[in-house]
Amino acid sequence: MGYKTKHKVVAKIESVYGECPVYEGGEKIVMENGVINLAETDAVCLQLLSTLIHEYMAKQHVDYWQSFGGFDYSQEKTKCPRAGPPHGEGYVIVSFESIPVEK
């Protein structure tokens, strides 16, 4: 199940703008070896998942991206694709922690 990756990625819900039916803030989603670790994950929203997949894959190649100038991906954040008020109910801001997996 899954495949061996270089980094375990923990996405943390940093803040909620408007109303979100899934998150209140502080929840986490743990991704490792190509799967979501359900034992360590609080909740998964399918709309947010579309954004997290891209971030997860980028984190697996962080060494490659850093070779182009040493950008610090540890401070990177993203948001879910939902619209916030007044055009939608709300959205969340997500921060990431990338933890190297020992071989």
C-alpha positions in Angstrom: 0.0 0.0 0.0 1.6 3.3 -1.1 5.2 3.8 -2.0 8.3 4.9 -0.2 8.8 8.7 -0.2 11.4 11.0 1.2 9.2 13.2 3.4 6.2 12.8 5.7 4.1 15.9 5.2 1.8 17.3 7.9 -0.7 19.8 6.8 -2.2 21.9 9.6 -5.3 24.0 9.4 -4.0 27.4 10.4 -7.1 29.5 10.2 -10.7 29.5 8.9 -12.2 32.5 7.0 -15.9 32.6 7.0 -17.5 29.2 7.8 -16.1 25.8 7.0 -18.3 22.7 7.5 -15.2 20.4 8.2 -12.6 22.4 10.0 -12.5 24.8 12.9 -8.7 25.4 13.0 -5.8 23.4 14.4 -6.7 20.1 12.7 -4.0 18.2 10.8 -3.8 15.9 7.8 -0.8 13.5 7.7 0.4 12.3 4.3 3.2 9.7 4.0 4.2 7.0 1.5 1.6 8.0 -1.0 -1.4 7.7 1.4 -3.2 9.7 4.1 -2.4 8.3 7.5 -5.9 8.1 8.9 -4.7 7.2 12.4 -3.0 10.6 12.7 -5.4 12.7 10.6 -8.3 14.6 12.2 -10.5 15.1 9.1 -10.2 15.2 5.3 -12.1 17.5 3.0 -12.2 16.5 -0.6 -12.0 20.0 -1.9 -8.9 20.7 0.2 -7.5 17.4 -0.9 -7.2 18.6 -4.4 -4.7 21.3 -3.2 -2.9 19.1 -0.8 -2.0 16.5 -3.5 0.1 19.1 -5.4 1.8 20.3 -2.2 2.6 16.7 -1.1 4.2 15.9 -4.4 6.3 19.1 -4.4 7.5 18.3 -0.9 8.9 14.9 -2.2 11.2 16.9 -4.4 12.2 19.7 -2.0 15.9 18.9 -2.5 15.5 19.5 -6.2 13.6 22.8 -5.8 16.1 24.1 -3.2 19.0 23.6 -5.7 17.5 26.5 -7.7 18.4 29.1 -5.0 17.5 27.5 -1.7 13.9 28.7 -1.3 12.6 27.9 2.2 9.6 25.7 1.6 9.1 25.3 5.4 7.2 28.6 5.5 4.9 27.8 2.6 1.1 28.0 3.0 -1.9 27.4 0.7 -5.7 27.8 0.9 -8.5 25.5 -0.1 -10.2 26.3 -3.5 -13.5 27.4 -1.9 -14.6 31.0 -2.1 -14.8 33.1 1.0 -17.5 35.7 1.9 -19.3 37.4 0.3 -19.0 34.9 -2.7 -19.1 31.7 -0.7 -19.3 30.2 2.7 -15.6 30.3 3.6 -12.1 28.7 3.2 -9.1 27.6 5.2 -5.4 28.5 5.2 -3.1 25.5 5.5 0.6 25.4 6.6 2.9 22.5 6.1 5.6 20.7 8.0 7.9 18.4 5.9 9.6 15.7 8.0 12.4 13.7 6.3 11.8 10.0 6.4 14.8 7.9 7.4 15.8 5.1 5.1 
